[in-house]
Amino acid sequence: MLVTSSTLAEQHRRCDALFAAAREAASAGSWSLLAARMNALREALLAHFHHEEERIFPLYEETSGAEGATEALCAQHDDMRAALWILGTLSAEAESERYCAELAALQAEFDAHAADEEQRMYPVFERVLGAR
């Protein structure tokens, strides 16, 4: 499988679009639509985390020579999984303010995480893997 920074950035942009769709449904008070959009977001995030942990992070450590360099990124994934769990336990309709705050916090964490990956990992992929 070819790994390029543009492919990984596209996955991040897809998650950003899913966050926006969920926030829009929450703001409109469309609770059934929000549930569907949150399911899509949850599935996309979990699949993305799995892909990174199984393929991208080991490849990054191998190509960069920085063993253990992705431990903090994996910990961030765990934190975001916990945030998804919290969102799954809340009633968006009954606790809309808290729900929206938790969703915003998750998105902020994801945005910071994605920016870290893009700044740290993508140049390595472009330099090392682009030469292959």
Buried (B, 14 or more C-beta within 10 A) or exposed (E): EEBEBEEBBEBBEBBBEBBEBBBEBBEEEBBEBBBBBBEBBBEBBBEBBEBBBEEBBEBBBEBBEEEEBBEEBEEBBEEBBEBBEBBEEBEBEEEBEBBBEBBEBBBEBBBEBBEEBBEBBBEBBEEBBEEE
